[in-house]
Amino acid sequence: MGTGRFVVAAGVRDGAVAVGVAGALLATGLSAERSAAPLDLLGYVLLVAGGLALAAGRRAPVAVLAVTGLCALGYQAAGFDVPVVAYLFAVYAAVRAGHRTVAVAASVVLLAVLPLAALVDLREVGAAYAQARGALEIAWLIAAGAAGEALRQAERRADEAERTREETARRRADEERLHIARELHDSLTHQISVIKVQAEVAVHLARKRGEEVPQALLAIREAGREASRDLRSTLEALRDDAKAPPPGLDHVPDLVDRARSRGLDATLTIEGRRQVVPAAVERTAYRIVQESLTNVARHAAAASASVRIDYRPDILAIRVEDDGAATPHSPPQPGVGLLGMRERVTALGGRLRAEPRREGGFTVQAELPVERTP
């Protein structure tokens, strides 16, 4: 909205300048006694046209430079001894836009041709006056070009300063994010390590005594190991460590195997031809399967679950279903995990549907857009 208002204000300002310059040129041309001859009428038209052309100086500075220069040559040839004010404004706009070479070349041509255009007129102009005016026009052109270049450099320095501020803020945010990640990693890793060690000791003692190890205890041990791996990969991702990339589609079979080790009859089906997908899509697909299977183990009281990954031309489709206790009449309350999945999918421009099935159980379906690869 702010940018739109700026563009409108700039357009109004350019239009006002164009009308003012056109009016000044026309008033200067009318100040001399002239007839209604066609040549004089053409001169008036060129005076006005050269001024009004400045309204487009911000959008097409080179074209406006050419138009104002031709108009100046035209009304000089028509006998109007009027300064090339519109052309000076056009030089300023062109240099400000970065077209310095074009502005200098056009100005050299104009200064060379302008005396010839004046000679075309049958009215005589004193040689001394013509030389003095030529020197003055050169000074005006230099001043207009210098003003445009000064403003262009000032704007460039302002843009550079703004870019530097943004980069500094981004770097500070990255440092703060890494600091938080390290704090969380240290705190959570300690707690999870205690759980994992206790589970490992319990499993070891049970096997040493020849007792059957409860499935719940094995699930706790595997969950501890998985949580440790996830924390480590998350911290490494925040560090941008390419040596240990975050888990993706290649790690989905491991999720299914771990679900089976907890006593869940889990299956994995992959359809379509495997293709390269963006890293963000891979991570999101992995997290969807991980969170869905975790919810099945924690809340669904399910005996089986199926994971289906479908590679389509423009979409990676994921579906995780279970035969748990959820029904359309008693849907589970969405938790943090489901909300996190929805945020990930939405950020990629995809769609997520998570709801109970009519026949019982729960389904999570996601469609993630995939860029075509050549």
C-alpha positions as CSV (number, residue, x, y, z in Angstrom):
1,M,0.0,0.0,0.0
2,G,2.8,2.4,0.8
3,T,4.6,1.7,-2.4
4,G,1.4,2.3,-4.4
5,R,0.9,5.7,-2.7
6,F,4.5,6.6,-3.5
7,V,4.1,5.7,-7.2
8,V,0.9,7.7,-7.4
9,A,2.5,10.7,-5.7
10,A,5.5,10.5,-8.0
11,G,3.2,10.4,-11.0
12,V,1.3,13.4,-9.9
13,R,4.5,15.3,-9.2
14,D,5.9,14.4,-12.6
15,G,2.7,15.5,-14.3
16,A,2.7,18.8,-12.4
17,V,6.3,19.5,-13.5
18,A,5.4,18.6,-17.1
19,V,2.5,21.0,-17.2
20,G,4.5,23.7,-15.5
21,V,7.4,23.4,-18.0
22,A,5.0,23.3,-20.9
23,G,3.2,26.4,-19.7
24,A,6.5,28.2,-19.2
25,L,7.8,27.3,-22.7
26,L,4.5,28.3,-24.3
27,A,4.5,31.7,-22.4
28,T,8.0,32.4,-23.5
29,G,7.1,31.6,-27.1
30,L,4.0,33.8,-27.0
31,S,5.9,36.7,-25.5
32,A,7.2,37.5,-29.0
33,E,5.0,39.0,-31.7
34,R,4.1,36.3,-34.2
35,S,1.6,35.6,-36.9
36,A,-0.8,32.6,-37.2
37,A,1.3,31.1,-39.9
38,P,1.5,27.3,-40.0
39,L,5.2,27.4,-39.1
40,D,4.4,29.4,-36.0
41,L,1.5,27.1,-35.0
42,L,3.9,24.1,-35.3
43,G,6.4,25.9,-33.0
44,Y,3.7,26.3,-30.4
45,V,2.8,22.6,-30.6
46,L,6.4,21.6,-30.2
47,L,6.9,23.8,-27.2
48,V,3.9,22.3,-25.5
49,A,4.7,18.7,-26.5
50,G,8.3,19.0,-25.3
51,G,7.1,20.1,-21.9
52,L,4.3,17.5,-21.5
53,A,6.6,14.7,-22.5
54,L,8.3,15.1,-19.2
55,A,5.4,13.3,-17.5
56,A,6.8,10.0,-18.7
57,G,10.4,10.8,-17.7
58,R,10.3,8.3,-14.8
59,R,9.0,5.4,-16.9
60,A,10.9,6.0,-20.1
61,P,13.8,8.4,-19.6
62,V,15.6,7.7,-22.8
63,A,12.5,8.1,-25.0
64,V,11.6,11.4,-23.2
65,L,15.2,12.5,-23.8
66,A,14.8,11.9,-27.6
67,V,11.3,13.5,-27.7
68,T,12.4,16.7,-25.9
69,G,15.5,17.0,-28.0
70,L,13.6,16.7,-31.3
71,C,11.0,19.2,-30.1
72,A,13.8,21.6,-29.2
73,L,15.3,21.3,-32.6
74,G,11.9,21.7,-34.2
75,Y,10.8,24.9,-32.5
76,Q,14.3,26.4,-32.9
77,A,14.0,25.7,-36.6
78,A,10.6,27.2,-36.6
79,G,12.1,30.5,-35.3
80,F,11.3,30.2,-31.6
81,D,14.3,31.4,-29.7
82,V,13.3,29.6,-26.5
83,P,15.7,27.8,-24.1
84,V,15.7,24.0,-24.2
85,V,14.3,23.8,-20.6
86,A,12.4,20.6,-21.2
87,Y,15.5,18.9,-22.5
88,L,17.4,19.9,-19.4
89,F,14.8,18.2,-17.3
90,A,15.1,15.1,-19.5
91,V,18.9,15.0,-19.1
92,Y,18.4,15.2,-15.3
93,A,15.9,12.3,-15.4
94,A,18.0,10.2,-17.7
95,V,21.2,10.6,-15.7
96,R,19.3,9.9,-12.5
97,A,18.0,6.6,-14.0
98,G,21.6,5.6,-14.8
99,H,21.7,6.4,-18.6
100,R,24.7,8.7,-18.4
101,T,26.3,7.6,-21.7
102,V,23.1,8.1,-23.6
103,A,22.5,11.5,-22.0
104,V,26.0,12.7,-22.8
105,A,25.9,11.4,-26.4
106,A,22.4,13.0,-27.0
107,S,23.6,16.3,-25.5
108,V,26.7,16.4,-27.8
109,V,24.5,15.8,-30.8
110,L,22.0,18.4,-29.8
111,L,24.6,21.1,-29.1
112,A,26.1,20.4,-32.5
113,V,22.8,20.4,-34.4
114,L,21.0,23.2,-32.5
115,P,22.9,26.1,-34.2
116,L,22.1,24.5,-37.6
117,A,18.4,24.4,-36.6
118,A,18.6,28.0,-35.7
119,L,20.1,28.8,-39.1
120,V,17.2,27.2,-40.8
121,D,15.0,30.0,-39.6
122,L,14.9,33.1,-41.9
123,R,15.0,35.4,-38.9
124,E,18.5,36.5,-38.2
125,V,20.2,35.9,-34.9
126,G,23.3,37.8,-33.9
127,A,26.4,35.7,-33.9
128,A,27.6,37.0,-30.6
129,Y,24.3,36.3,-28.9
130,A,24.2,32.8,-30.4
131,Q,27.6,32.0,-29.1
132,A,26.8,33.3,-25.6
133,R,23.6,31.3,-25.6
134,G,25.4,28.2,-26.7
135,A,27.9,28.5,-23.9
136,L,25.0,29.0,-21.5
137,E,23.2,25.9,-22.8
138,I,26.4,23.9,-22.3
139,A,26.5,25.1,-18.7
140,W,22.9,24.2,-18.2
141,L,23.4,20.7,-19.6
142,I,26.4,20.1,-17.3
143,A,24.4,21.3,-14.3
144,A,21.4,19.1,-15.1
145,G,23.6,16.1,-15.7
146,A,25.5,16.7,-12.5
147,A,22.3,17.1,-10.5
148,G,20.9,13.8,-11.9
149,E,24.2,12.0,-11.2
150,A,24.4,13.4,-7.6
151,L,20.9,12.3,-6.8
152,R,21.4,8.8,-8.4
153,Q,24.5,8.3,-6.3
154,A,22.6,9.4,-3.2
155,E,19.8,7.0,-3.9
156,R,22.3,4.2,-4.6
157,R,24.0,4.9,-1.2
158,A,20.6,4.9,0.5
159,D,19.7,1.5,-1.1
160,E,23.1,0.1,-0.1
161,A,22.6,1.3,3.5
162,E,19.1,-0.3,3.6
163,R,20.4,-3.5,2.2
164,T,23.2,-3.5,4.8
165,R,20.7,-3.0,7.6
166,E,18.6,-5.9,6.4
167,E,21.6,-8.2,6.2
168,T,22.7,-7.2,9.7
169,A,19.3,-7.8,11.1
170,R,19.1,-11.2,9.3
171,R,22.5,-12.2,10.6
172,R,21.5,-11.3,14.1
173,A,18.3,-13.3,13.8
174,D,20.3,-16.3,12.5
175,E,22.7,-16.0,15.5
176,E,19.8,-15.8,17.9
177,R,18.1,-18.7,16.3
178,L,21.3,-20.8,16.6
179,H,21.7,-19.7,20.2
180,I,18.1,-20.9,21.0
181,A,18.6,-24.1,19.2
182,R,21.8,-24.8,21.2
183,E,20.0,-24.1,24.4
184,L,17.1,-26.3,23.5
185,H,19.4,-29.0,22.3
186,D,21.5,-29.1,25.5
187,S,18.4,-29.1,27.7
188,L,16.3,-31.6,25.8
189,T,19.2,-33.9,25.0
190,H,20.1,-34.3,28.7
191,Q,16.5,-35.2,29.6
192,I,16.1,-37.6,26.6
193,S,19.5,-39.2,27.3
194,V,18.4,-40.0,30.8
195,I,15.2,-41.6,29.5
196,K,17.1,-43.5,26.9
197,V,19.8,-44.8,29.3
198,Q,17.2,-45.9,31.8
199,A,15.3,-47.8,29.1
200,E,18.6,-49.4,27.8
201,V,19.4,-50.5,31.3
202,A,16.0,-51.9,31.9
203,V,16.1,-53.9,28.6
204,H,19.5,-55.2,29.4
205,L,18.6,-56.4,32.9
206,A,15.4,-58.0,31.6
207,R,17.3,-59.9,28.9
208,K,20.0,-60.8,31.4
209,R,17.5,-62.4,33.7
210,G,15.9,-64.2,30.8
211,E,12.6,-62.3,31.1
212,E,10.5,-61.1,28.2
213,V,11.1,-57.5,27.4
214,P,7.8,-55.6,27.4
215,Q,6.9,-53.9,24.1
216,A,6.3,-50.6,25.9
217,L,9.9,-50.6,27.2
218,L,11.3,-51.3,23.7
219,A,9.1,-48.5,22.3
220,I,10.5,-46.1,24.9
221,R,14.0,-47.0,24.0
222,E,13.4,-46.6,20.3
223,A,11.6,-43.3,20.9
224,G,14.5,-42.0,22.9
225,R,16.9,-42.9,20.1
226,E,14.7,-41.3,17.5
227,A,14.3,-38.1,19.5
228,S,18.1,-37.9,19.9
229,R,18.6,-38.2,16.2
230,D,15.9,-35.6,15.4
231,L,17.4,-33.1,17.9
232,R,20.9,-33.6,16.4
233,S,19.6,-33.2,12.8
234,T,17.6,-30.2,13.7
235,L,20.6,-28.4,15.3
236,E,22.7,-29.4,12.3
237,A,20.1,-28.0,9.9
238,L,20.1,-24.7,11.8
239,R,23.9,-24.6,11.5
240,D,23.5,-25.2,7.7
241,D,25.8,-28.3,8.0
242,A,25.7,-29.9,4.6
243,K,27.6,-33.0,6.0
244,A,24.5,-34.2,7.9
245,P,21.5,-33.1,5.9
246,P,18.0,-33.4,7.6
247,P,16.0,-36.5,7.0
248,G,13.9,-36.8,3.8
249,L,12.0,-39.3,1.7
250,D,14.8,-41.8,1.9
251,H,14.3,-42.1,5.6
252,V,10.6,-42.8,5.5
253,P,11.2,-46.6,5.4
254,D,13.1,-46.3,8.7
255,L,10.0,-44.6,10.2
256,V,7.8,-47.5,9.1
257,D,10.3,-50.0,10.5
258,R,10.4,-48.3,13.8
259,A,6.6,-48.3,13.9
260,R,6.6,-52.1,13.3
261,S,9.1,-52.6,16.1
262,R,6.5,-51.0,18.5
263,G,3.9,-53.6,17.5
264,L,2.1,-51.7,14.8
265,D,1.3,-53.4,11.6
266,A,2.7,-50.7,9.4
267,T,3.0,-50.8,5.6
268,L,4.6,-48.5,3.1
269,T,3.5,-48.1,-0.6
270,I,5.3,-46.0,-3.1
271,E,3.5,-45.2,-6.4
272,G,4.7,-43.4,-9.5
273,R,8.3,-42.9,-10.7
274,R,10.7,-41.5,-8.1
275,Q,11.8,-38.0,-9.0
276,V,14.0,-35.3,-7.5
277,V,11.9,-32.9,-5.3
278,P,13.0,-29.8,-3.5
279,A,14.7,-30.3,-0.1
280,A,11.9,-28.4,1.7
281,V,9.3,-30.8,0.2
282,E,11.4,-33.8,1.3
283,R,11.7,-32.5,4.9
284,T,8.0,-31.7,5.1
285,A,7.0,-35.2,3.7
286,Y,9.2,-36.9,6.3
287,R,7.7,-34.8,9.1
288,I,4.2,-35.5,8.0
289,V,4.8,-39.3,8.1
290,Q,6.7,-39.1,11.3
291,E,4.1,-37.0,13.1
292,S,1.2,-39.2,11.8
293,L,2.8,-42.4,12.9
294,T,3.7,-40.9,16.2
295,N,0.1,-39.8,16.7
296,V,-1.1,-43.4,15.8
297,A,1.2,-44.9,18.4
298,R,0.2,-42.3,21.1
299,H,-3.5,-41.7,20.6
300,A,-5.1,-43.9,18.0
301,A,-5.1,-47.3,19.8
302,A,-4.7,-48.7,16.3
303,A,-3.6,-52.2,15.2
304,S,-2.4,-51.2,11.7
305,A,-1.4,-48.2,9.7
306,S,-0.6,-47.6,6.0
307,V,1.7,-45.0,4.5
308,R,1.3,-44.2,0.8
309,I,3.6,-41.9,-1.2
310,D,2.5,-41.0,-4.7
311,Y,4.9,-39.3,-7.1
312,R,2.8,-37.3,-9.6
313,P,4.0,-34.9,-12.3
314,D,3.5,-31.7,-10.3
315,I,2.5,-33.0,-6.8
316,L,3.9,-35.2,-4.2
317,A,0.9,-36.8,-2.5
318,I,1.2,-38.4,1.0
319,R,-1.5,-40.4,2.8
320,V,-1.3,-42.0,6.2
321,E,-4.3,-44.0,7.5
322,D,-4.9,-46.1,10.6
323,D,-7.7,-48.3,11.9
324,G,-7.8,-46.6,15.3
325,A,-10.7,-45.5,17.6
326,A,-11.4,-42.2,15.9
327,T,-14.8,-41.8,14.3
328,P,-16.6,-38.9,12.5
329,H,-18.8,-38.5,15.6
330,S,-15.8,-38.3,18.0
331,P,-12.9,-36.6,16.2
332,P,-9.7,-36.1,18.2
333,Q,-8.7,-32.6,19.2
334,P,-6.0,-31.2,17.0
335,G,-2.7,-30.9,18.8
336,V,0.5,-29.1,18.3
337,G,1.8,-31.8,15.9
338,L,-1.2,-31.5,13.5
339,L,-1.0,-27.7,13.6
340,G,2.7,-27.9,12.8
341,M,2.0,-30.1,9.8
342,R,-0.6,-27.7,8.5
343,E,1.8,-24.8,8.8
344,R,4.6,-26.6,7.0
345,V,2.2,-27.7,4.1
346,T,0.7,-24.2,3.8
347,A,4.1,-22.6,3.7
348,L,4.9,-24.7,0.6
349,G,1.6,-23.8,-1.1
350,G,0.2,-27.3,-0.6
351,R,-3.0,-28.7,0.9
352,L,-3.5,-30.8,4.1
353,R,-6.6,-32.8,5.1
354,A,-6.6,-34.6,8.5
355,E,-9.9,-36.1,9.6
356,P,-11.5,-39.3,10.9
357,R,-12.5,-41.9,8.3
358,R,-16.1,-43.1,7.8
359,E,-15.1,-46.7,8.5
360,G,-13.2,-45.7,11.6
361,G,-9.7,-44.6,12.2
362,F,-7.9,-41.5,11.0
363,T,-6.4,-40.3,7.7
364,V,-3.9,-37.6,7.0
365,Q,-3.6,-36.5,3.3
366,A,-1.2,-33.9,2.0
367,E,-0.4,-32.6,-1.5
368,L,2.8,-30.8,-1.9
369,P,3.6,-28.9,-5.1
370,V,6.7,-30.0,-6.9
371,E,8.6,-28.0,-9.4
372,R,9.2,-29.7,-12.7
373,T,12.7,-30.8,-13.4
374,P,14.2,-30.7,-16.9
